[in-house]
Amino acid sequence: MGHMVKIAPKLLNNNLSAQNCSGIIGRLTDNPLYVCPRCNGRARPIDGRPFTQVDVDGAMLDVEASFCYLGDMLCAGGGCELAIITRCCTAWGKFKKLLPLLTSKHVTLKTRGKIFNTCIRSALLHGSETWAPAAPDLQRLRRNDRAMIRWFCGVKPDDEIPIESLLDRLGIQEVTEAVRTRRLRWFGHVTRATSCINDTLSLSVPCVRGRGRPRKTWSECVRSDRRSWNLDRTDPHNRTEWRLGVKNAGRLLPTPVPGTPAADDK
């Protein structure tokens, strides 16, 4: 027992030193004094910031990992994951406040759908016009949106009721369709703009590509949306024609999210 007591502190110290570097218990290299670049402060922060501080006229300023701009969360690592998480939390707060009205038996399903689309969906999709979501981000949106719809429709987890039938009763779009509609309408607005907003579409940022497949950009999402909804030949400079085309295309069947079985079978 005494021998174990003497060895335990040594094992604990070795494990803690290894966990500080990578979270893996055990020696990382043959060198017992090895310290990873992150512990030395020479590695890039895990939150996406290129560095933690910047020197401006001799004053050291901290680089923020994320901040809120016009209600949308921006992060140094790029992507819209943080924005979607924040929007989901905001939408759930609005949903809890309107829950007595949404679950009232005196309100029809069509009226509930209008309330949900106006008050909750607008909070959930605020700023989605500029998103380029990946498949996990779309899944997060669908998961939270469907949970709220099933809740105020009185659907239990064991009930085998497809979400398409609930959306039809409520008279609302599928959430990924709503994101696509907002993005295409915003694309038409940016295309028709004559100020510096339009110049961002042709902006080329010099950078070094990393290994692996790059993230899908907003322009690539727009091109994919136009192909999926047959809007390649519709001129976005014609405001009436473009808005009508987006509105009519948004009435199609729900579009499966990439990476799901429904999308793979299509």
HELIX and SHEET records of a PDB file:
HELIX    1   1 GLY A    2  CYS A   21  1                                  20    
HELIX    2   2 PRO A   37  ASN A   40  1                                   4    
HELIX    3   3 GLU A   81  LEU A  102  1                                  22    
HELIX    4   4 LEU A  109  ILE A  115  1                                   7    
HELIX    5   5 PHE A  116  ILE A  120  3                                   5    
HELIX    6   6 ARG A  121  LEU A  124  1                                   4    
HELIX    7   7 SER A  128  THR A  130  5                                   3    
HELIX    8   8 ALA A  135  PHE A  152  1                                  18    
HELIX    9   9 ILE A  163  LEU A  170  1                                   8    
HELIX   10  10 VAL A  175  ARG A  192  1                                  18    
HELIX   11  11 CYS A  196  ASP A  199  1                                   4    
HELIX   12  12 THR A  200  SER A  202  5                                   3    
HELIX   13  13 TRP A  218  SER A  228  1                                  11    
HELIX   14  14 ARG A  239  ALA A  249  1                                  11    
HELIX   15  15 PRO A  261  ASP A  265  1                                   5    
SHEET    1   A 2 GLN A  53  VAL A  56  0                                        
SHEET    2   A 2 ALA A  59  ASP A  62 -1                                        
SHEET    1   B 2 SER A  66  TYR A  69  0                                        
SHEET    2   B 2 ASP A  72  CYS A  75 -1                                        
END                                                                             
